[in-house]
Amino acid sequence: MYITVLINILKSKYFYMALILIALFVYVSSLNIKLNIKNKEIGELNNEIYKLEYSNKFLSKDNDFRKKQINISETFSKSDEYINLIEERKLSDDTIKSFNSIVSNYYRSFE
């Protein structure tokens, strides 16, 4: 008796329609899950891009700062040469000491 009922259900067009609807539901659900996974990956990649851009800006500013330091250091090293020339021109000891203290204070600021 149960077998004949089962056979009648399997022969029914509603069974096949329900089977097709279930298959479509499973397919759409799997696509939805895949899209959610891809959206999470896209979000993680966007966060990584943001971090890299921020790091790049920071490194660029650090690079600019170091270039300015080198430029200032070169300027002051040229100033050392001028101070040595000035020393040869018989400046007073106080003036020479002030120039030397300015230069030494500048170089200590880089330490």
N, C-alpha and C positions, 0 to 999 in steps of 0.2 A: 504494500500500500504506500509506504513512504517512497519507494523507488518510483512508482508511477507519478506521484506528486512532484518529485524531484525532476523527473523527465519532462513533465508538463511545464515546470518552471523554466527549465533550460530551453524549451522550444518557444517560449513566449518572447514576443518582440520587446516587451517592457524590460525583460531581463537583459537583453542585448543593449537596449538604450541605457539602462542603469550602469551596465558594464562600461560602455563608452564614456558616460558622464564621470564615472569614477576614475577612468584612465586619464581623461582630460583634467580632472581635479588634481590628480597626483602629478601630472606633468606641469600644470600651472604652479602648484605648490613648490615643486623642485626648482622651477625657474625663479620663483620668488626668493627661495632660500639662497640660490646662487647669486642673485642680484644683491641681497643683503650682505653676503660675504664680500662681494666686489666693492660695495659701498664702504664697508669697514676698511678694506685695503686702501681704497682711494683716500679715505680720511686719514689713515696712518701715513700715507705718502705725502699728503698735503701738510701734515704736521712736520714731517721730516724736511720737506722743502722749506717751510717757515723757519725751522731751526737752522738749516744750512744758510739761508739768506741772512738771518740774524748774525750767525757766526761770521759770514763773509763781510758784513758791514763792520762788525767789531774788528776783524783782522785788518780790514782796509783802513779803519781809523787808527789802529795801532801802527800800521805801516807808515801812514802819513805822519804820525807823531814821531816815530823813529827817524824819518827823513828830516823832520824839523830839528830834532836833536843833533843829527849829524851836521846839518847846515850850521846850527849855532856853534857846535864844537869846532867846526872848520873856521868859522868867523873868529872865535876866541883864540884859536891857535895862531891865526894871522895877527890877532891883537898882541899875542905874546911876542911875535917877531917885532912888532912896532914898539912894544915896551922895551925890548932889548936895544932897539935903535935909539929910543928916547934916553935910556940909561947912559948911552955913550955920549949924549949931548949935555951931560952934566946937569941933570935935574936935581932938585933937592932930595934928600933922603926920605922926607915925609911923603913927597909925591910918588916916589918909587915904591915905597911901602904900601901906599894906598892902591896903586895899580896892581901890585902883587897880591894884595889881599882880595881885591875884586876878582882876579883871575882864579885864585885858589878857592874862593867861595863858590864861584861858578862851577868849577870842576867837582867840588864836593857835592854839589846839588845833583850830579848824575849818579852818585854812588848809592 
